[in-house]
Amino acid sequence: MTIYITSLSPDNLDFPSVEQALTDPDGLLAMGGDLSCERLIEAYRHAVFPWFSEGQPLLWWSPKMRASINPKHPYISKSLKKLITRKTFQVSVNHAFNDVIHACSLPRAAQSETWITAAMIDAYKNLHRRGHAHSIEVWCEGRLVGGLYGICIGSVFCGESMFHTVSNASKIAFTALCAHFAEYGGKIIDCQMMTGHLQSLGVQENSRENFITQLKEYRDIIISPACWQKQFIKL
């Protein structure tokens, strides 16, 4: 069966209405365009994100259901609370963005390839240099053992990926992001698509329509730049 989707013009940053997204595959909205800072920011402002593998065309998505969380309400299990109390890990903001995105791009045990292509890495490094993309790093004895990165749009943080090389380090990164982002007035953390790992941290599924309502409410409420200054933060 032939699938017809919108092909984006390199000269126009506009995306089609998310209501035009396919149901199979769920959320596929458009193809083409580029990964410029301007287009990526426009995408996130409209609940759209890029997701494609090496060798595929650039694909843009907005699935019917959206995984998100109020940063004030993460679920912290008893075992994670005990781990935090031990002070085994240190957490920083924007100390090692490049290292985090490269670690996130490595193939996982359950998959042989990654969707974080070289082009994606370059694009998000560019967003980081321009102050839009940020990372949370988790350290143990001076080694980077976990972290995450994403884009801040107003008071919405759009999480892209996380990693860990030590058990629970990605949970530490996510919990720290929630506390830190909430402290500076952050309203929503967008996790895109639900996974069991995210669900265990308190992330919930929401309809695309409800998510977009929240996005429109908060995407122009700018939080203090101090949130993303290079710093270590308390757990």
ROSE-4610 file (N, C-alpha, C; in Angstrom, 1 decimal, always signed):
// ROSE-4610
residu = [M/M/M/T/T/T/I/I/I/Y/Y/Y/I/I/I/T/T/T/S/S/S/L/L/L/S/S/S/P/P/P/D/D/D/N/N/N/L/L/L/D/D/D/F/F/F/P/P/P/S/S/S/V/V/V/E/E/E/Q/Q/Q/A/A/A/L/L/L/T/T/T/D/D/D/P/P/P/D/D/D/G/G/G/L/L/L/L/L/L/A/A/A/M/M/M/G/G/G/G/G/G/D/D/D/L/L/L/S/S/S/C/C/C/E/E/E/R/R/R/L/L/L/I/I/I/E/E/E/A/A/A/Y/Y/Y/R/R/R/H/H/H/A/A/A/V/V/V/F/F/F/P/P/P/W/W/W/F/F/F/S/S/S/E/E/E/G/G/G/Q/Q/Q/P/P/P/L/L/L/L/L/L/W/W/W/W/W/W/S/S/S/P/P/P/K/K/K/M/M/M/R/R/R/A/A/A/S/S/S/I/I/I/N/N/N/P/P/P/K/K/K/H/H/H/P/P/P/Y/Y/Y/I/I/I/S/S/S/K/K/K/S/S/S/L/L/L/K/K/K/K/K/K/L/L/L/I/I/I/T/T/T/R/R/R/K/K/K/T/T/T/F/F/F/Q/Q/Q/V/V/V/S/S/S/V/V/V/N/N/N/H/H/H/A/A/A/F/F/F/N/N/N/D/D/D/V/V/V/I/I/I/H/H/H/A/A/A/C/C/C/S/S/S/L/L/L/P/P/P/R/R/R/A/A/A/A/A/A/Q/Q/Q/S/S/S/E/E/E/T/T/T/W/W/W/I/I/I/T/T/T/A/A/A/A/A/A/M/M/M/I/I/I/D/D/D/A/A/A/Y/Y/Y/K/K/K/N/N/N/L/L/L/H/H/H/R/R/R/R/R/R/G/G/G/H/H/H/A/A/A/H/H/H/S/S/S/I/I/I/E/E/E/V/V/V/W/W/W/C/C/C/E/E/E/G/G/G/R/R/R/L/L/L/V/V/V/G/G/G/G/G/G/L/L/L/Y/Y/Y/G/G/G/I/I/I/C/C/C/I/I/I/G/G/G/S/S/S/V/V/V/F/F/F/C/C/C/G/G/G/E/E/E/S/S/S/M/M/M/F/F/F/H/H/H/T/T/T/V/V/V/S/S/S/N/N/N/A/A/A/S/S/S/K/K/K/I/I/I/A/A/A/F/F/F/T/T/T/A/A/A/L/L/L/C/C/C/A/A/A/H/H/H/F/F/F/A/A/A/E/E/E/Y/Y/Y/G/G/G/G/G/G/K/K/K/I/I/I/I/I/I/D/D/D/C/C/C/Q/Q/Q/M/M/M/M/M/M/T/T/T/G/G/G/H/H/H/L/L/L/Q/Q/Q/S/S/S/L/L/L/G/G/G/V/V/V/Q/Q/Q/E/E/E/N/N/N/S/S/S/R/R/R/E/E/E/N/N/N/F/F/F/I/I/I/T/T/T/Q/Q/Q/L/L/L/K/K/K/E/E/E/Y/Y/Y/R/R/R/D/D/D/I/I/I/I/I/I/I/I/I/S/S/S/P/P/P/A/A/A/C/C/C/W/W/W/Q/Q/Q/K/K/K/Q/Q/Q/F/F/F/I/I/I/K/K/K/L/L/L]
num = [1/1/1/2/2/2/3/3/3/4/4/4/5/5/5/6/6/6/7/7/7/8/8/8/9/9/9/10/10/10/11/11/11/12/12/12/13/13/13/14/14/14/15/15/15/16/16/16/17/17/17/18/18/18/19/19/19/20/20/20/21/21/21/22/22/22/23/23/23/24/24/24/25/25/25/26/26/26/27/27/27/28/28/28/29/29/29/30/30/30/31/31/31/32/32/32/33/33/33/34/34/34/35/35/35/36/36/36/37/37/37/38/38/38/39/39/39/40/40/40/41/41/41/42/42/42/43/43/43/44/44/44/45/45/45/46/46/46/47/47/47/48/48/48/49/49/49/50/50/50/51/51/51/52/52/52/53/53/53/54/54/54/55/55/55/56/56/56/57/57/57/58/58/58/59/59/59/60/60/60/61/61/61/62/62/62/63/63/63/64/64/64/65/65/65/66/66/66/67/67/67/68/68/68/69/69/69/70/70/70/71/71/71/72/72/72/73/73/73/74/74/74/75/75/75/76/76/76/77/77/77/78/78/78/79/79/79/80/80/80/81/81/81/82/82/82/83/83/83/84/84/84/85/85/85/86/86/86/87/87/87/88/88/88/89/89/89/90/90/90/91/91/91/92/92/92/93/93/93/94/94/94/95/95/95/96/96/96/97/97/97/98/98/98/99/99/99/100/100/100/101/101/101/102/102/102/103/103/103/104/104/104/105/105/105/106/106/106/107/107/107/108/108/108/109/109/109/110/110/110/111/111/111/112/112/112/113/113/113/114/114/114/115/115/115/116/116/116/117/117/117/118/118/118/119/119/119/120/120/120/121/121/121/122/122/122/123/123/123/124/124/124/125/125/125/126/126/126/127/127/127/128/128/128/129/129/129/130/130/130/131/131/131/132/132/132/133/133/133/134/134/134/135/135/135/136/136/136/137/137/137/138/138/138/139/139/139/140/140/140/141/141/141/142/142/142/143/143/143/144/144/144/145/145/145/146/146/146/147/147/147/148/148/148/149/149/149/150/150/150/151/151/151/152/152/152/153/153/153/154/154/154/155/155/155/156/156/156/157/157/157/158/158/158/159/159/159/160/160/160/161/161/161/162/162/162/163/163/163/164/164/164/165/165/165/166/166/166/167/167/167/168/168/168/169/169/169/170/170/170/171/171/171/172/172/172/173/173/173/174/174/174/175/175/175/176/176/176/177/177/177/178/178/178/179/179/179/180/180/180/181/181/181/182/182/182/183/183/183/184/184/184/185/185/185/186/186/186/187/187/187/188/188/188/189/189/189/190/190/190/191/191/191/192/192/192/193/193/193/194/194/194/195/195/195/196/196/196/197/197/197/198/198/198/199/199/199/200/200/200/201/201/201/202/202/202/203/203/203/204/204/204/205/205/205/206/206/206/207/207/207/208/208/208/209/209/209/210/210/210/211/211/211/212/212/212/213/213/213/214/214/214/215/215/215/216/216/216/217/217/217/218/218/218/219/219/219/220/220/220/221/221/221/222/222/222/223/223/223/224/224/224/225/225/225/226/226/226/227/227/227/228/228/228/229/229/229/230/230/230/231/231/231/232/232/232/233/233/233/234/234/234/235/235/235]
x = [+0.8/+0.0/+0.9/+0.6/+1.3/+0.9/+1.9/+1.6/+2.0/+1.1/+1.4/+1.5/+2.6/+2.8/+3.4/+3.2/+3.7/+5.2/+5.7/+7.2/+7.5/+8.3/+8.6/+9.6/+9.3/+10.2/+11.3/+12.5/+13.7/+13.6/+12.7/+12.5/+11.4/+10.7/+9.5/+9.5/+9.5/+9.6/+8.2/+7.1/+5.8/+5.7/+5.0/+4.6/+3.1/+2.7/+1.2/+0.6/-0.7/-1.4/-1.2/-1.0/-0.7/-1.9/-3.1/-4.3/-4.1/-3.1/-2.9/-1.9/-1.4/-0.5/-1.2/-0.4/-1.0/-1.3/-2.2/-2.4/-1.6/-1.1/-0.2/+0.8/+2.0/+2.6/+2.1/+1.8/+1.2/+2.1/+1.5/+2.2/+3.0/+3.3/+4.1/+3.4/+4.1/+3.4/+4.0/+5.3/+6.0/+7.4/+8.0/+9.3/+10.1/+11.4/+12.2/+12.5/+12.8/+13.2/+14.7/+15.0/+16.3/+16.3/+17.5/+17.6/+18.2/+17.8/+18.3/+17.7/+18.4/+17.9/+16.4/+16.2/+14.9/+13.8/+14.1/+13.1/+12.8/+13.9/+13.7/+12.9/+13.2/+12.4/+11.0/+10.7/+9.4/+8.6/+9.3/+8.8/+8.3/+9.2/+8.9/+7.8/+7.7/+6.7/+5.3/+5.3/+4.0/+3.8/+4.5/+4.4/+4.9/+5.9/+6.4/+7.9/+8.4/+9.8/+10.4/+11.7/+12.3/+12.7/+12.5/+12.9/+13.1/+14.3/+14.6/+16.0/+16.2/+17.4/+18.4/+19.6/+20.6/+20.1/+20.2/+19.8/+18.4/+17.5/+16.2/+16.1/+15.0/+14.7/+14.5/+14.6/+14.3/+12.8/+12.3/+10.9/+10.5/+9.3/+8.8/+7.5/+7.4/+6.3/+5.5/+4.3/+3.4/+2.4/+2.8/+1.9/+0.6/-0.4/-1.7/-1.7/-0.8/-0.7/+0.7/+0.8/+2.0/+2.4/+3.6/+4.1/+4.7/+4.2/+4.7/+4.5/+5.1/+5.0/+5.1/+4.3/+4.5/+5.8/+6.8/+8.1/+8.0/+6.9/+6.7/+6.3/+6.0/+5.4/+6.0/+7.3/+8.0/+7.7/+7.7/+7.6/+9.0/+9.3/+10.6/+10.4/+10.9/+10.7/+11.5/+11.2/+11.9/+13.4/+13.6/+15.0/+15.8/+15.1/+15.8/+16.0/+15.1/+15.3/+16.5/+16.7/+17.8/+19.1/+19.1/+20.3/+20.6/+19.6/+19.9/+20.5/+20.0/+20.5/+21.9/+22.4/+23.8/+24.8/+24.3/+25.1/+26.3/+25.9/+26.9/+27.2/+26.1/+26.2/+26.3/+26.9/+26.8/+26.1/+25.4/+24.6/+24.9/+25.1/+25.5/+24.5/+24.6/+23.8/+24.8/+24.6/+25.4/+26.9/+27.4/+28.9/+29.5/+28.7/+29.2/+28.2/+27.6/+26.5/+26.9/+28.1/+28.6/+28.8/+29.3/+29.6/+28.2/+27.2/+25.9/+25.3/+25.2/+24.5/+25.2/+26.6/+27.3/+27.0/+26.9/+26.6/+25.2/+24.2/+22.9/+22.8/+23.7/+23.6/+24.1/+24.8/+25.4/+24.2/+24.4/+23.3/+23.1/+21.9/+21.6/+21.6/+21.5/+21.5/+20.4/+19.2/+18.0/+17.9/+18.9/+18.8/+20.2/+20.3/+21.6/+22.0/+21.0/+21.2/+20.6/+20.9/+20.4/+19.7/+18.7/+18.1/+18.8/+19.8/+20.5/+21.7/+21.4/+22.4/+23.4/+24.5/+25.5/+24.9/+23.9/+23.2/+22.5/+21.8/+21.1/+22.0/+23.1/+24.1/+24.6/+25.0/+25.4/+24.3/+23.1/+22.0/+21.8/+21.8/+21.5/+22.7/+23.9/+25.1/+25.0/+24.5/+24.2/+23.2/+22.1/+21.1/+21.7/+22.6/+23.2/+24.0/+24.8/+25.7/+24.8/+23.6/+22.8/+21.8/+22.0/+21.3/+19.9/+19.6/+18.3/+18.3/+19.4/+19.5/+20.3/+20.0/+20.6/+20.8/+21.8/+22.0/+22.1/+21.7/+21.9/+22.9/+23.9/+24.9/+25.0/+25.2/+25.3/+26.8/+27.4/+28.8/+29.0/+29.9/+30.3/+31.8/+32.4/+33.9/+34.6/+34.0/+34.6/+34.3/+33.5/+33.2/+31.7/+31.5/+30.1/+29.5/+28.4/+27.8/+26.3/+25.8/+24.4/+24.1/+22.9/+22.5/+21.4/+21.0/+19.9/+20.1/+19.4/+19.5/+18.1/+17.9/+16.6/+16.6/+15.4/+15.3/+14.3/+14.7/+13.7/+13.0/+11.7/+10.8/+9.9/+10.3/+9.6/+9.8/+8.6/+8.7/+8.3/+8.6/+8.5/+9.8/+10.2/+11.4/+11.0/+11.6/+11.3/+12.5/+12.3/+13.4/+13.6/+14.8/+15.2/+15.6/+16.6/+17.1/+17.9/+18.1/+18.8/+19.7/+20.7/+21.5/+22.1/+22.6/+23.3/+24.3/+25.4/+26.3/+26.4/+25.8/+25.7/+24.2/+23.8/+22.4/+21.8/+20.6/+19.8/+20.3/+21.4/+22.0/+21.0/+20.3/+19.4/+18.2/+17.8/+16.7/+17.1/+18.4/+18.9/+18.9/+19.2/+19.2/+17.8/+16.9/+15.5/+14.9/+15.1/+14.6/+15.3/+16.6/+17.2/+16.7/+16.5/+15.9/+14.5/+13.7/+12.3/+12.5/+13.3/+13.4/+14.0/+15.0/+15.7/+14.8/+14.1/+13.3/+12.1/+11.5/+10.4/+10.8/+12.0/+12.5/+12.5/+12.7/+12.8/+11.5/+10.4/+9.1/+8.8/+9.5/+9.2/+7.8/+7.0/+5.7/+5.5/+6.1/+5.9/+7.3/+7.4/+8.5/+7.9/+8.2/+7.7/+8.6/+8.1/+8.9/+8.6/+7.8/+7.4/+6.6/+7.3/+6.5/+6.8/+5.8/+5.9/+6.7/+7.5/+8.2/+8.0/+8.3/+8.2/+9.1/+10.3/+11.2/+10.6/+10.0/+9.4/+8.2/+7.4/+6.3/+6.6/+7.8/+8.2/+8.7/+8.9/+9.3/+8.1/+6.9/+5.7/+5.2/+5.8/+5.4/+4.0/+3.2/+1.8/+1.5/+0.6/+0.2/-0.9/-0.9/-1.9/-2.3/-3.4/-3.8/-3.0/-2.7/-2.0/-2.7/-4.1/-4.8/-4.6/-4.7/-4.4/-3.0/-2.1/-0.7/-0.5/-1.0/-0.9/-1.5/-2.6/-3.3/-2.3/-1.6/-0.6/+0.6/+1.0/+2.2/+1.9/+0.8/+0.4/+0.4/+0.0/-0.1/+1.3/+2.2/+3.5/+4.7/+4.6/+5.7/+6.3/+5.6/+6.1/+6.4/+6.2/+6.6/+8.0/+8.9/+10.3/+10.8/+11.5/+12.1/+13.4/+13.9/+15.2/+16.3/+17.2/+18.4/+19.3/+19.1/+20.0/+19.7/+18.5/+18.2/+19.3/+19.8/+20.6/+22.1/+22.4/+23.8/+24.6/+25.9/+26.7/+26.8/+26.4/+26.4/+26.2/+26.5/+26.2/+24.9/+24.1/+22.8/+22.6/+21.9/+21.6/+20.5/+20.6/+19.6/+18.5]
y = [-1.2/+0.0/+1.3/+2.2/+3.4/+4.4/+5.0/+6.0/+7.3/+8.3/+9.7/+10.6/+11.2/+12.2/+13.5/+14.6/+15.9/+15.9/+16.4/+16.6/+18.1/+18.3/+19.7/+20.4/+21.6/+22.5/+23.0/+23.0/+23.5/+25.0/+25.7/+27.1/+27.6/+26.6/+26.9/+26.1/+26.8/+26.1/+25.5/+25.8/+25.4/+23.9/+23.3/+21.9/+21.8/+20.7/+20.5/+20.3/+20.4/+20.2/+18.8/+18.7/+17.3/+16.4/+17.0/+16.1/+15.3/+15.7/+15.0/+13.8/+13.6/+12.5/+11.2/+10.2/+8.9/+8.1/+7.2/+6.3/+5.0/+4.7/+3.6/+3.9/+4.1/+4.1/+5.3/+5.1/+6.1/+7.4/+8.5/+9.8/+10.3/+9.5/+10.0/+11.1/+12.3/+13.5/+14.0/+14.0/+14.6/+14.1/+14.4/+14.0/+15.1/+15.1/+16.1/+17.3/+18.4/+19.6/+19.5/+20.0/+19.9/+19.9/+19.8/+19.8/+21.2/+22.2/+23.6/+23.9/+24.7/+25.1/+25.7/+26.5/+27.2/+26.1/+25.1/+24.2/+23.3/+22.9/+22.0/+22.7/+24.0/+24.7/+24.8/+25.1/+25.2/+23.9/+22.8/+21.5/+21.2/+21.5/+21.2/+22.2/+23.3/+24.3/+23.8/+22.8/+22.3/+20.8/+20.3/+18.9/+17.9/+18.3/+17.5/+17.2/+16.0/+15.7/+14.9/+14.9/+14.1/+12.7/+11.7/+10.3/+9.5/+9.1/+8.3/+7.6/+6.6/+5.8/+6.2/+5.8/+6.1/+5.5/+6.2/+5.8/+6.0/+6.4/+6.8/+8.3/+8.7/+10.2/+10.8/+12.1/+12.8/+12.7/+12.0/+11.8/+12.6/+13.2/+14.0/+13.3/+13.3/+12.6/+13.4/+13.0/+13.5/+12.5/+11.5/+10.4/+10.8/+9.9/+10.2/+10.3/+9.5/+9.6/+10.1/+10.9/+11.6/+11.2/+10.9/+10.6/+11.9/+12.3/+13.5/+13.5/+14.4/+14.4/+15.9/+16.2/+17.4/+17.2/+18.1/+17.8/+17.8/+18.3/+18.3/+16.9/+16.0/+14.7/+13.5/+13.4/+12.1/+11.0/+9.8/+8.7/+8.3/+8.3/+7.9/+6.8/+5.6/+4.4/+4.4/+3.5/+3.5/+3.1/+2.2/+1.9/+3.0/+3.8/+5.0/+6.1/+6.2/+7.2/+6.8/+5.5/+5.0/+5.3/+5.1/+5.3/+6.8/+7.7/+9.1/+9.5/+8.9/+9.3/+8.9/+7.8/+7.4/+8.4/+9.3/+10.3/+9.6/+8.5/+7.8/+8.6/+9.3/+10.0/+11.6/+12.2/+13.7/+14.0/+15.1/+15.5/+16.9/+17.1/+18.4/+18.7/+20.0/+20.5/+21.1/+20.7/+21.3/+21.2/+20.2/+20.1/+19.3/+18.4/+17.4/+17.0/+18.1/+17.8/+16.8/+17.1/+16.3/+14.8/+14.6/+13.3/+12.6/+13.3/+12.7/+12.2/+13.1/+12.8/+11.6/+11.6/+10.5/+9.2/+9.2/+8.0/+7.6/+8.5/+8.1/+7.5/+7.9/+7.4/+6.0/+5.4/+4.1/+3.1/+2.0/+1.0/+0.3/+0.0/-0.7/-2.2/-2.9/-4.3/-4.9/-4.2/-4.8/-4.3/-3.5/-3.0/-2.9/-3.1/-3.1/-1.8/-0.9/+0.4/+1.5/+2.8/+3.9/+4.9/+5.6/+6.6/+8.0/+8.0/+9.3/+9.2/+9.7/+9.6/+10.7/+10.7/+11.7/+13.1/+13.1/+14.4/+14.9/+14.0/+14.4/+14.9/+14.3/+14.7/+16.1/+16.4/+17.7/+18.7/+18.4/+19.4/+19.7/+18.7/+19.0/+19.7/+19.4/+20.1/+21.6/+21.9/+23.2/+23.9/+23.2/+23.7/+24.0/+23.1/+23.4/+24.6/+24.8/+26.0/+27.3/+27.2/+28.3/+28.5/+27.6/+27.8/+27.1/+26.2/+25.6/+24.2/+23.5/+22.1/+22.0/+21.1/+21.0/+19.5/+19.3/+18.0/+17.9/+16.8/+16.4/+15.3/+15.4/+14.4/+13.8/+12.5/+11.8/+11.2/+11.5/+11.1/+10.2/+9.3/+8.4/+8.3/+8.8/+8.8/+9.5/+10.5/+11.3/+10.8/+9.7/+9.1/+9.4/+9.8/+10.0/+8.6/+8.4/+7.0/+7.1/+8.3/+8.4/+9.8/+10.0/+11.3/+11.3/+12.5/+12.7/+14.1/+14.3/+15.6/+15.9/+17.2/+17.6/+19.0/+19.5/+20.9/+21.6/+22.9/+23.7/+24.6/+24.5/+25.5/+26.2/+27.4/+28.1/+27.4/+27.0/+26.2/+24.8/+24.3/+22.9/+22.3/+21.2/+20.5/+19.3/+19.2/+18.1/+17.1/+16.1/+15.1/+14.3/+14.0/+13.3/+11.9/+11.7/+10.4/+10.4/+9.2/+9.1/+7.8/+7.7/+6.5/+6.3/+5.1/+4.7/+3.6/+3.7/+2.6/+1.9/+2.5/+2.0/+2.0/+0.9/+0.7/+1.9/+2.3/+3.4/+4.8/+4.9/+6.3/+7.1/+6.5/+7.3/+7.7/+6.9/+7.3/+8.5/+8.5/+9.6/+10.9/+10.7/+11.9/+12.5/+11.6/+12.0/+12.7/+12.0/+12.6/+14.0/+14.1/+15.4/+16.4/+16.1/+17.0/+17.5/+16.6/+17.0/+18.0/+17.7/+18.7/+20.0/+20.0/+21.2/+22.0/+21.4/+22.1/+22.7/+22.0/+22.5/+23.7/+23.6/+24.7/+26.0/+26.0/+27.2/+27.5/+26.8/+27.1/+26.3/+25.2/+24.3/+23.7/+23.5/+23.0/+21.6/+21.3/+19.9/+19.4/+18.1/+17.4/+16.5/+16.7/+15.9/+14.7/+13.5/+12.3/+11.6/+12.2/+11.7/+10.4/+9.3/+8.0/+7.2/+6.6/+5.8/+4.6/+4.3/+3.1/+2.6/+1.3/+0.8/+1.6/+2.0/+2.7/+4.0/+4.8/+6.1/+5.9/+4.9/+4.6/+4.4/+3.7/+3.5/+4.7/+5.8/+7.1/+8.1/+7.6/+8.4/+9.1/+8.9/+9.5/+8.9/+9.7/+9.2/+9.5/+8.8/+9.0/+10.0/+10.9/+11.9/+12.0/+12.4/+12.5/+13.6/+13.5/+14.6/+15.9/+15.9/+17.1/+17.8/+17.0/+17.6/+18.1/+17.3/+17.8/+19.1/+19.2/+20.5/+21.6/+21.4/+22.5/+23.0/+22.0/+22.4/+23.1/+22.6/+23.1/+24.6/+24.9/+26.2/+27.2/+26.6/+27.5/+27.8/+26.9/+27.1/+27.4/+27.2/+27.3/+28.7/+29.7/+31.1/+31.7/+30.9/+31.3/+30.9/+31.9/+31.7/+31.6/+30.5/+30.4/+31.1/+31.3/+32.0/+31.2/+32.0/+31.4/+30.7/+31.1/+30.4/+28.9/+28.5/+27.1/+26.3/+26.8/+26.1/+26.5/+27.3/+27.6/+26.4/+26.3/+25.2/+25.1/+24.0/+23.9/+22.5/+22.2/+21.0/+21.2/+20.2/+20.4/+19.3/+19.6/+18.6/+17.7/+16.5/+15.5/+15.6]
z = [+0.0/+0.0/+0.0/-0.9/-1.0/+0.1/+0.8/+1.9/+1.4/+1.5/+1.0/+2.2/+2.4/+3.5/+2.9/+3.6/+3.1/+3.0/+2.0/+1.8/+2.1/+3.1/+3.5/+2.5/+2.3/+1.5/+2.3/+1.7/+2.4/+2.7/+2.0/+2.1/+3.0/+3.6/+4.4/+5.7/+6.8/+8.1/+8.6/+7.9/+8.4/+8.3/+9.3/+9.3/+9.0/+8.4/+8.3/+9.6/+9.7/+11.0/+11.5/+12.8/+13.3/+13.1/+12.9/+12.6/+11.3/+10.5/+9.2/+9.5/+10.7/+11.0/+10.7/+10.2/+9.9/+11.2/+11.1/+12.3/+12.1/+10.9/+10.7/+9.6/+10.0/+11.4/+12.2/+13.4/+14.3/+14.4/+13.9/+14.1/+13.0/+12.0/+10.9/+10.2/+10.2/+9.7/+8.4/+8.3/+7.1/+6.9/+5.8/+5.5/+4.9/+4.9/+4.3/+5.1/+4.4/+5.2/+5.6/+6.8/+7.3/+8.8/+9.4/+10.9/+11.4/+10.7/+11.2/+12.5/+13.3/+14.6/+14.5/+13.5/+13.3/+13.1/+12.2/+11.9/+13.2/+13.8/+15.0/+16.1/+16.4/+17.4/+16.9/+15.7/+15.2/+15.3/+15.1/+15.3/+16.7/+17.7/+19.1/+19.6/+19.0/+19.4/+19.0/+18.0/+17.5/+17.8/+18.8/+19.2/+18.1/+17.4/+16.3/+16.6/+16.3/+16.5/+15.4/+15.2/+14.1/+14.7/+13.9/+14.3/+13.0/+12.8/+11.6/+11.8/+11.0/+11.1/+10.0/+10.2/+9.1/+7.8/+6.7/+5.4/+5.1/+6.1/+5.8/+5.5/+4.9/+4.7/+6.1/+6.2/+7.5/+7.7/+8.8/+9.1/+10.3/+10.3/+11.4/+11.9/+13.3/+13.9/+14.9/+15.1/+16.2/+16.6/+17.4/+17.7/+18.4/+18.3/+18.8/+20.3/+21.0/+22.5/+22.8/+23.8/+24.2/+25.6/+25.9/+27.2/+27.8/+29.0/+29.6/+31.1/+31.8/+33.3/+33.8/+34.9/+35.6/+36.4/+36.3/+36.9/+38.5/+39.0/+40.5/+41.0/+40.0/+40.5/+39.9/+39.9/+39.5/+40.6/+40.2/+41.1/+41.5/+42.8/+43.4/+44.3/+43.8/+44.6/+45.9/+46.8/+48.1/+47.8/+46.9/+46.6/+46.0/+45.1/+44.5/+45.6/+46.5/+47.6/+48.4/+48.7/+49.5/+48.7/+47.4/+46.6/+46.6/+46.5/+46.5/+47.9/+48.9/+50.3/+50.5/+49.8/+50.0/+49.3/+48.5/+47.8/+47.0/+46.4/+45.5/+44.2/+43.8/+42.5/+42.7/+41.7/+41.6/+40.3/+40.3/+39.1/+38.7/+37.4/+36.9/+35.7/+35.4/+34.2/+33.2/+32.0/+30.9/+31.0/+31.7/+31.9/+30.7/+30.2/+29.2/+28.1/+27.5/+26.5/+25.4/+24.9/+23.7/+24.2/+25.3/+25.8/+26.0/+26.6/+26.8/+25.5/+24.5/+23.3/+22.6/+22.6/+22.0/+22.8/+24.1/+24.9/+24.5/+24.4/+24.1/+22.7/+21.8/+20.4/+20.2/+21.3/+21.1/+21.1/+20.3/+20.2/+21.6/+21.9/+23.1/+23.0/+24.1/+24.1/+23.2/+23.3/+22.6/+21.2/+20.7/+19.3/+18.7/+17.4/+16.8/+16.1/+16.1/+15.5/+16.3/+16.0/+16.7/+15.8/+16.4/+15.6/+15.7/+16.7/+16.8/+15.9/+14.7/+13.6/+13.7/+12.9/+12.9/+12.6/+11.7/+11.4/+12.6/+13.3/+14.5/+15.6/+15.7/+16.7/+16.4/+15.2/+14.8/+15.0/+14.7/+14.8/+16.3/+17.2/+18.6/+19.3/+18.8/+19.3/+18.9/+17.7/+17.3/+18.2/+18.5/+19.4/+20.7/+21.2/+22.5/+22.5/+21.4/+21.3/+21.3/+20.8/+20.7/+21.9/+22.9/+24.2/+24.3/+23.3/+23.3/+23.8/+23.7/+24.1/+25.3/+26.2/+27.5/+27.9/+28.8/+29.3/+30.8/+31.4/+32.8/+32.8/+33.6/+33.7/+35.1/+35.1/+36.4/+36.5/+37.6/+37.8/+39.0/+38.9/+40.0/+40.0/+41.0/+41.2/+40.0/+39.5/+38.4/+37.0/+36.9/+35.6/+35.3/+34.0/+33.5/+33.4/+34.2/+34.2/+33.7/+33.5/+33.0/+32.7/+32.0/+31.7/+30.7/+30.4/+29.4/+28.7/+27.6/+26.9/+26.3/+26.0/+25.4/+25.1/+24.7/+24.2/+25.2/+25.6/+26.4/+25.5/+25.5/+24.7/+25.8/+26.1/+27.2/+28.5/+29.1/+30.3/+30.1/+28.9/+28.5/+28.2/+28.8/+28.4/+27.6/+26.4/+25.5/+25.5/+26.3/+26.5/+25.2/+24.9/+23.6/+23.9/+24.8/+25.1/+26.4/+27.0/+28.2/+28.1/+29.0/+29.0/+30.4/+30.6/+31.8/+31.5/+32.2/+32.2/+33.6/+34.6/+35.9/+36.3/+36.9/+37.2/+38.0/+37.5/+38.1/+37.8/+37.0/+36.8/+35.9/+35.0/+34.2/+35.0/+36.0/+36.9/+37.7/+38.2/+38.9/+38.1/+36.8/+35.9/+35.7/+35.5/+35.3/+36.5/+37.7/+39.0/+39.2/+39.0/+39.2/+38.2/+36.9/+36.0/+36.5/+37.0/+37.4/+38.6/+39.6/+40.7/+40.3/+39.5/+39.0/+38.2/+37.2/+36.3/+37.0/+37.9/+38.7/+39.6/+40.1/+41.0/+40.2/+38.9/+38.1/+37.3/+37.7/+37.1/+35.9/+35.6/+34.5/+34.7/+33.7/+33.8/+33.3/+32.2/+31.6/+31.1/+31.3/+30.6/+29.6/+28.4/+27.3/+27.0/+27.1/+27.0/+25.6/+24.8/+23.5/+23.5/+23.6/+23.6/+24.8/+25.3/+26.6/+26.5/+27.5/+27.7/+29.1/+29.4/+30.7/+31.7/+31.2/+32.1/+32.5/+31.5/+31.8/+32.7/+32.5/+33.3/+34.8/+35.0/+36.3/+37.1/+36.3/+36.9/+37.1/+36.8/+37.0/+35.7/+34.6/+33.3/+32.9/+32.4/+32.0/+30.6/+30.0/+28.6/+28.6/+27.6/+27.4/+26.0/+25.7/+24.2/+23.6/+22.3/+21.6/+21.8/+21.7/+21.8/+23.2/+24.3/+25.6/+25.8/+25.2/+25.3/+24.6/+23.4/+22.6/+23.3/+24.0/+24.8/+25.9/+26.6/+27.6/+26.9/+25.8/+25.1/+24.7/+24.2/+23.8/+25.0/+26.1/+27.3/+27.9/+27.7/+28.4/+27.5/+26.2/+25.3/+25.2/+25.6/+25.5/+26.9/+27.9/+29.3/+29.5/+29.4/+29.5/+30.9/+31.3/+32.6/+32.7/+33.9/+34.1/+33.4/+32.7/+32.1/+33.1/+34.4/+35.5/+35.6/+35.1/+35.2/+34.4/+33.3/+32.4/+32.4/+33.5/+33.6/+34.0/+33.6/+34.0/+35.5/+36.1/+37.5/+38.0/+39.3/+39.9/+40.7/+40.8/+41.5/+42.6/+43.6/+44.7/+44.3/+44.7/+44.6/+45.7]
